[in-house]
Amino acid sequence: MNALERIGITGLVPVVVIEKVEDAIPAAKALLDAGVDIIEITMRTDAGIQAITNIKKAYPDMLVGAGTILSVAKAKEAVGAGAQFIVSPGFNPEIVEWCVNQDIPITPGCVTPSEIDQALSYGLRVLKFFPADVYGGVKACKALNGPYGHVGVKFIPTGGVNNDNLAEYADKPFIHAIGGGWLCSTEDINNHRFKNITETALKAVDTLLGFEFAHIGINGESEEDSLKILRDFEAAFKLVPKYGSSSNFAGSAIEITNKTGLGKCGHIAIRTNNIQRAVYHLKNRGFEVVEDTAKYKGDKMIAIFLKEEIGSFAIHLLQK
């Protein structure tokens, strides 16, 4: 998995301003404690370069990038310090060309068709959209997705995003990830409120994944048994039946399988905004999936079961 793929699967890019070098490692740990293993250190302070070096040394598995890159010289310095990706607020051809030639992932700021066209000419597809709130937010990204989505352009909106409006971006296929300083605020860092950073990031991850109950599954022993159970639910509760090839539904919240499936007591389905992203975060939480239970629509995963049961129920994820 390369850096941009990892950013996409994680879904969040904390934009972090370090004013005192000694605060870099605690800030990074606060994010890691929330399951966010990516950090973008801005070059707005003299401590930025050393912060990158210190974080990479302390947490070598964390993906560390450098933001607010305004010159090739600063890009070189950041990469030399250990930065694994570069972020610039606007489209600077010299910075982009250097990064492309050095095979360093870069997400330049692009908010207009002309800037996107330039990015495409360098082979870039993942672009920063900054400042997102000023340039139209998710509506603007959606509009730009019209002419550019078919060639694979995706955006990382940054600026004006927070836990109150994160959900607007979380389920959009043209949004690669969401970035921002709210995930690890300068105020919290400077006041050593690292627990606040973890709590804010945890809330962001939950909002990003958007887990919600979808349905409960009852294991029918056969097709005949499934139909009998279905008729009983219809007779008792007037739940509209929906017939399928491998299972039937009573209403939208009760599935009855045509043969005994996974789970001692059946299964529970949980919807999520992005199933592959959910699998990544669940693995970080210690919950593995059963790969051969995955179902796809085209090349997109739409369902997969967790390895372990919860309360004697098998758990499977569903793509919203």
C-alpha positions in Angstrom: 0.0 0.0 0.0 1.6 3.3 -1.0 1.2 6.6 0.8 -1.8 7.9 -1.1 -3.6 4.6 -0.8 -3.0 4.5 2.9 -4.3 8.1 3.2 -7.5 7.0 1.4 -8.1 3.9 3.4 -7.5 5.8 6.7 -9.6 8.6 5.5 -8.3 11.4 7.9 -5.3 13.6 7.6 -4.6 15.6 10.7 -2.9 18.9 9.8 -0.6 19.6 12.8 1.3 22.8 13.7 4.1 22.0 16.2 5.5 25.1 17.9 7.7 23.3 20.4 9.6 20.2 19.2 9.0 18.4 22.5 5.3 18.4 21.8 5.6 16.4 18.5 5.7 12.9 19.9 2.9 13.3 22.4 0.7 14.8 19.7 1.4 11.9 17.4 0.7 9.4 20.2 -2.6 11.1 20.9 -3.6 10.5 17.3 -2.3 6.9 17.3 -4.4 6.2 20.4 -7.5 7.2 18.3 -6.5 4.8 15.5 -5.3 7.6 13.2 -1.8 6.7 12.0 -1.3 9.6 9.6 0.0 13.0 10.5 0.8 16.1 8.3 3.3 18.4 10.0 3.1 21.9 8.6 6.2 23.9 7.8 4.7 27.1 9.4 7.1 26.9 12.3 10.8 26.4 12.9 10.0 23.2 14.8 8.4 21.5 11.8 11.4 19.7 10.3 12.7 18.3 13.6 9.1 17.3 14.5 9.0 15.0 11.4 12.3 13.4 12.3 11.3 12.8 15.9 8.0 11.3 15.1 9.4 9.0 12.5 12.0 7.8 15.0 9.5 7.3 17.8 6.8 5.8 15.5 8.3 4.3 12.4 5.0 2.8 11.2 3.2 6.2 11.3 2.8 7.8 7.9 4.3 11.3 8.3 3.9 14.0 5.7 5.0 17.7 5.4 2.4 20.4 4.7 2.5 24.1 3.8 5.4 23.4 1.4 6.0 26.6 -0.6 9.4 25.8 -2.2 11.4 23.0 -3.7 14.1 23.7 -1.1 11.6 23.1 1.8 10.3 20.0 0.1 13.8 18.6 -0.1 14.5 19.4 3.5 11.2 17.8 4.6 11.9 14.6 2.7 15.4 14.5 4.1 13.9 14.7 7.6 11.7 11.7 6.8 8.5 13.1 5.2 6.7 10.4 3.2 4.4 12.7 1.3 4.2 16.4 0.5 1.3 18.8 0.7 1.2 22.3 -0.8 -1.6 24.8 -0.4 -1.7 25.7 -4.1 -0.4 24.3 -7.4 3.3 25.1 -7.7 4.7 23.5 -10.9 8.3 23.5 -9.6 7.4 21.7 -6.4 5.1 19.3 -8.2 7.7 18.5 -10.9 10.4 17.9 -8.3 8.2 15.5 -6.3 7.1 13.6 -9.4 10.7 13.2 -10.6 11.7 12.0 -7.1 8.7 9.7 -6.9 7.5 11.5 -3.8 3.7 11.6 -3.4 2.3 15.1 -3.5 -1.2 16.5 -3.1 -1.2 20.1 -4.3 -4.0 22.5 -3.7 -6.3 22.6 -6.7 -9.7 24.3 -6.7 -10.3 25.3 -10.3 -10.5 23.3 -13.6 -7.3 24.9 -14.8 -5.4 23.8 -11.7 -6.8 20.3 -12.0 -5.8 20.2 -15.7 -2.2 21.1 -14.7 -2.2 18.4 -12.0 -3.4 15.8 -14.6 -0.6 16.7 -16.9 1.8 15.6 -14.2 -0.1 12.3 -13.6 -1.7 13.4 -10.3 -5.1 12.2 -9.4 -5.4 12.9 -5.6 -5.6 16.7 -4.9 -6.0 18.9 -1.9 -9.1 21.1 -2.0 -8.2 24.2 0.1 -9.7 26.1 1.7 -12.7 23.9 1.3 -15.2 26.1 3.1 -14.3 29.2 1.1 -14.4 27.4 -2.3 -17.8 25.7 -1.9 -17.1 22.6 0.2 -18.6 19.3 -0.8 -20.9 21.0 -3.4 -17.9 22.3 -5.3 -16.1 19.0 -5.1 -19.2 17.3 -6.5 -19.4 19.8 -9.4 -15.7 19.2 -10.2 -16.3 15.5 -10.0 -18.6 15.8 -13.0 -15.9 16.4 -15.7 -13.0 14.9 -13.8 -14.3 11.9 -11.9 -14.1 9.5 -14.8 -10.3 10.0 -15.0 -9.9 9.2 -11.3 -9.6 12.6 -9.7 -10.4 12.7 -6.0 -10.1 15.4 -3.4 -8.8 15.9 0.1 -10.9 18.8 1.4 -9.1 20.8 4.1 -10.0 24.1 5.8 -13.3 24.6 7.6 -14.0 20.9 8.1 -14.7 19.8 11.6 -16.6 17.1 13.5 -19.9 19.1 13.0 -19.7 18.9 9.1 -17.5 15.9 8.6 -20.4 13.7 7.8 -21.2 15.8 4.7 -17.9 14.5 3.1 -17.6 11.1 4.7 -19.7 9.1 2.3 -18.8 10.8 -1.0 -16.9 8.6 -3.5 -15.1 11.6 -4.9 -13.6 12.4 -1.5 -10.3 10.6 -1.0 -9.8 11.6 2.6 -10.6 14.6 4.8 -7.9 16.8 6.3 -7.8 19.5 8.9 -6.3 21.1 12.0 -9.4 20.4 14.2 -8.2 16.8 14.6 -5.1 17.9 16.5 -5.6 21.6 17.3 -2.7 23.9 18.1 -4.5 25.0 21.2 -4.8 21.5 22.6 -1.1 20.8 21.7 0.2 23.9 23.4 -1.9 23.3 26.5 -0.9 19.6 26.6 -4.5 18.5 26.3 -3.5 15.4 24.5 -6.5 13.4 25.8 -8.8 16.0 24.1 -6.9 15.3 20.8 -7.6 11.6 21.2 -11.2 12.1 22.0 -11.7 14.5 19.0 -10.0 12.1 16.6 -12.0 9.1 17.9 -15.2 11.0 17.3 -14.0 11.9 13.8 -13.2 8.2 13.0 -16.7 7.2 14.2 -18.3 9.9 12.1 -16.2 8.9 9.1 -17.2 5.3 9.3 -20.9 6.0 10.0 -21.7 2.6 11.5 -25.4 2.0 11.8 -27.7 -1.1 12.3 -28.9 -2.5 9.0 -30.8 -5.8 9.8 -30.8 -8.9 11.8 -30.5 -12.3 10.1 -32.3 -15.5 11.2 -30.9 -18.8 10.1 -33.6 -20.8 8.2 -32.9 -24.5 7.9 -34.2 -24.7 4.4 -36.0 -22.6 1.8 -39.3 -24.0 3.1 -38.4 -23.1 6.6 -37.4 -19.6 5.5 -40.8 -19.1 3.8 -42.7 -20.3 6.9 -40.8 -17.8 9.1 -41.4 -15.1 6.6 -45.2 -15.8 6.5 -45.3 -15.8 10.3 -43.8 -12.3 10.4 -46.2 -11.1 7.7 -49.2 -12.6 9.5 -48.2 -11.2 13.0 -46.8 -7.8 12.1 -47.8 -7.1 8.5 -44.2 -6.9 7.5 -44.0 -6.7 3.7 -42.1 -9.8 2.4 -39.3 -9.5 -0.1 -38.2 -12.7 -1.8 -34.6 -13.4 -2.8 -32.5 -16.3 -4.2 -30.6 -17.1 -1.0 -32.7 -15.4 1.6 -36.0 -13.5 2.2 -36.7 -10.3 4.0 -39.6 -9.5 6.4 -39.7 -5.7 6.0 -36.3 -4.2 5.8 -34.8 -5.2 9.1 -35.3 -9.0 9.3 -33.5 -11.4 6.9 -34.3 -15.1 6.9 -31.7 -17.3 5.1 -32.7 -20.3 3.1 -30.0 -22.4 4.8 -28.1 -22.3 8.0 -25.6 -19.6 7.8 -22.9 -18.1 9.9 -23.5 -17.3 13.5 -24.9 -19.5 16.3 -27.9 -17.2 16.7 -27.8 -15.8 13.2 -26.2 -12.6 12.0 -26.4 -8.8 12.5 -25.6 -6.5 9.6 -24.0 -3.1 10.2 -23.9 -0.5 7.4 -20.9 1.8 6.9 -19.9 4.7 4.7 -16.9 2.9 3.3 -16.5 -0.8 3.8 -12.8 -1.1 3.0 -12.0 1.8 5.3 -14.1 0.2 8.0 -12.2 -3.1 7.6 -8.9 -1.2 8.0 -10.0 0.6 11.2 -11.6 -2.5 12.6 -8.4 -4.5 12.2 -6.6 -1.7 14.1 -9.2 -2.3 16.8 -8.4 -6.0 16.9 -11.3 -7.3 14.8 -10.3 -9.4 11.8 -12.5 -10.2 8.8 -13.0 -13.4 6.9 -11.7 -12.5 3.4 -13.5 -15.3 1.6 -16.9 -14.0 2.8 -16.4 -10.7 0.9 -19.0 -9.9 -1.8 -18.3 -7.5 -4.6 -20.2 -5.4 -7.1 -17.8 -4.9 -9.9 -14.5 -4.1 -8.2 -16.2 -2.6 -5.1 -16.6 -4.6 -1.9 -20.2 -4.4 -0.6 -20.2 -7.0 2.2 -17.9 -9.0 4.4 -18.1 -10.9 7.7 -16.0 -10.4 10.9 -14.1 -13.4 12.0 -15.4 -13.5 15.6 -19.0 -13.6 16.7 -20.4 -11.1 19.1 -23.0 -12.4 21.5 -23.3 -15.6 19.4 -24.2 -13.5 16.3 -22.0 -13.3 13.2 -21.4 -9.7 12.2 -21.2 -8.6 8.7 -20.6 -5.2 7.2 -22.6 -3.7 4.4 -21.7 -0.8 2.1 -24.2 2.0 2.3 
